[in-house]
Amino acid sequence: QGLPAPIALADGSAVRLNGQSQLRVELGERERRLRLKGEGFFEVAPDKSRPFSVQVDGVRITAVGTRFNVDERQTPDGKVVEVVVFEGIVKVVSGRGMTMKIHAGQTATVSGGVVERTAQIRPEAETDVPSWAKGWLEFNEASLASVVEDLERASGVKVKLADPVVERALISGRFAYDRPENALAAMVGLHGFKLTRQGTDQFLISEG
């Protein structure tokens, strides 16, 4: 599995893609246009004459020269697009045309055509990359169901959760995904749940 390697684009920009993510790149003379499915981290080569834009689920994120992460995720309330800016400024336009500028150290969440901006609890350093691109996943009071989804995407394992009690259990901490079984064992240990291997890269988590 290993860490996602940066993909070099012809304009000098670089992209890292999370697991099960896809990207279509169109580098034109007047603009640089990318279509994303899933999650990607973008390090944009400055070129004022050719704006760099990423489109995901009807949301458009435009940058001049900056570093930002885009994630499209399914939640119980529908699809959400999350944009985290590490350096510079990006412009986020929702499918409904709502526009907002997001600066380094801020996160934009787009849901149902509405863009919301929040300051990060711990702003990322300008030289940093997202935790998933470094090989670990970090959670703060996230439900086990959503944690497992992230782990499945990053590592390729399949995890079944036995019942709603297990799904709703809250997880905080940092877990390396290159050894998903160890990460799962640490998570279930927090709640006294039981981890059962059901085949190669397949696991079941149930109440102890």
Residue pairs with C-beta under 8 A, 6 or more apart in sequence:
1 155
1 156
1 177
1 178
2 178
3 133
3 134
3 135
3 178
4 16
4 17
4 18
4 19
4 132
4 133
5 16
6 14
6 15
6 16
6 43
7 14
7 15
7 16
7 17
7 23
8 14
9 15
9 25
9 27
9 32
9 45
10 27
11 27
11 32
11 45
11 47
11 50
11 52
12 45
13 32
13 42
13 43
13 44
13 45
13 52
14 42
14 43
15 23
15 34
15 40
15 41
15 42
15 43
16 40
16 41
16 129
16 133
17 23
17 38
17 39
17 40
18 38
18 39
18 40
18 71
18 132
18 133
18 153
18 154
19 38
19 153
19 154
19 155
19 156
20 38
20 153
21 36
21 37
21 38
21 39
21 40
21 153
22 36
22 37
22 38
23 34
23 35
23 36
23 37
23 40
24 34
24 35
25 32
25 33
25 34
26 32
26 33
26 34
26 35
27 33
27 50
28 50
29 50
30 49
30 50
31 50
31 51
31 52
31 53
32 47
32 50
32 51
32 52
32 53
33 53
33 55
34 42
34 52
34 53
34 54
34 55
35 54
35 55
35 56
36 54
36 55
36 56
36 70
36 72
37 56
37 72
38 71
38 72
38 153
39 69
39 70
39 71
39 72
39 73
39 132
39 153
40 54
40 69
40 70
41 67
41 68
41 69
41 70
41 129
41 130
41 133
42 52
42 54
42 63
42 66
42 67
42 68
42 69
42 70
43 67
44 52
44 63
44 64
44 65
44 66
44 67
44 68
44 88
45 65
46 64
46 65
47 64
47 65
48 64
51 62
51 63
51 64
52 62
52 63
52 64
53 60
53 61
53 62
53 63
54 60
54 61
54 70
55 61
56 70
56 72
56 81
57 72
57 79
57 81
57 95
58 94
58 95
59 81
59 92
59 93
59 94
59 95
59 110
60 92
60 93
61 68
61 70
61 83
61 90
61 91
61 92
61 93
62 90
62 91
62 93
63 88
63 89
63 90
63 91
64 88
64 89
65 88
66 85
66 86
66 87
66 88
66 89
66 90
66 104
67 85
67 86
67 87
67 88
67 126
68 83
68 84
68 85
68 86
68 87
68 88
68 90
68 102
69 82
69 83
69 84
69 86
69 130
70 81
70 82
70 83
71 81
71 82
71 84
72 79
72 80
72 81
73 79
73 80
73 82
73 149
74 80
75 111
75 146
77 111
78 111
78 112
79 111
80 109
80 110
80 111
81 109
81 110
81 111
82 107
82 108
82 109
82 110
83 90
83 92
83 102
83 107
83 108
83 109
83 110
84 107
84 120
84 124
84 130
85 102
85 103
85 104
85 105
85 106
85 107
85 108
86 104
86 124
86 125
86 126
86 128
86 129
87 104
87 126
88 103
88 104
89 101
89 102
89 103
89 104
90 101
90 102
91 99
91 100
91 101
91 102
92 99
92 100
92 101
92 102
92 108
92 110
92 115
93 99
93 115
94 110
94 113
94 114
94 115
95 113
96 113
96 114
98 113
98 114
98 115
99 115
100 108
100 115
100 117
102 108
102 117
104 123
104 126
105 119
105 120
105 123
105 124
106 117
106 118
106 119
106 120
107 117
107 118
107 119
107 120
108 115
108 116
108 117
108 118
109 115
109 116
109 118
110 116
121 140
124 130
131 137
131 138
131 174
132 150
132 154
132 177
135 176
135 177
135 178
136 174
136 175
136 176
136 177
137 147
137 150
137 151
137 154
137 174
137 175
137 177
137 183
138 173
138 174
138 175
139 147
139 150
139 171
139 172
139 173
139 174
139 175
140 172
141 170
141 171
141 172
142 170
142 171
142 172
143 167
143 168
143 169
143 170
143 171
144 161
144 166
144 167
144 168
144 169
144 170
144 171
144 187
144 191
144 205
145 161
145 167
145 168
147 171
147 187
148 159
148 161
148 205
151 157
151 159
151 175
151 177
151 180
151 183
151 184
152 158
152 159
154 177
155 177
155 178
155 180
156 201
157 180
157 181
157 184
157 201
157 202
157 203
158 201
158 202
158 203
159 184
159 202
159 203
159 204
159 205
160 198
160 202
160 203
160 204
160 205
161 167
161 204
161 205
162 204
162 205
162 206
162 207
163 206
163 207
165 207
166 191
166 193
166 205
166 206
166 207
169 190
169 191
169 193
171 187
171 190
173 186
173 187
173 190
175 183
175 186
175 187
176 182
176 183
177 183
180 201
181 195
181 197
181 203
184 195
184 203
184 205
185 195
187 193
187 205
188 194
188 195
188 205
192 208
193 205
193 206
193 207
193 208
194 205
194 206
194 207
194 208
195 203
195 204
195 205
196 203
196 204
196 205
196 206
197 203
198 204
